[in-house]
Amino acid sequence: MKDMVRVATTPERLREAMAAANKKQIDLAQTTGLSHSTISRYLSGQVEPRQEAIIKLASVLNVSEWW
């Protein structure tokens, strides 16, 4: 089991991409059309973004949808 690699969670990846792009939650809300509360739920891990939201977030944060 010690050879297993831990994979980052969606909230971790989203925070990392936001930091790299120097974006805040409000910036994402304004540029993606997603609500501030929806982005907050993604960041808290309460819900996983749907494909449409992933596409919007990836575009704004300049990362691959698969990343």
Secondary structure, 3 states (H helix, E strand, C coil): CCCCCCCCCHHHHHHHHHHHHCCCHHHHHHHHCCCHHHHHHHHHCCCCCCHHHHHHHHHHHCCCCCC
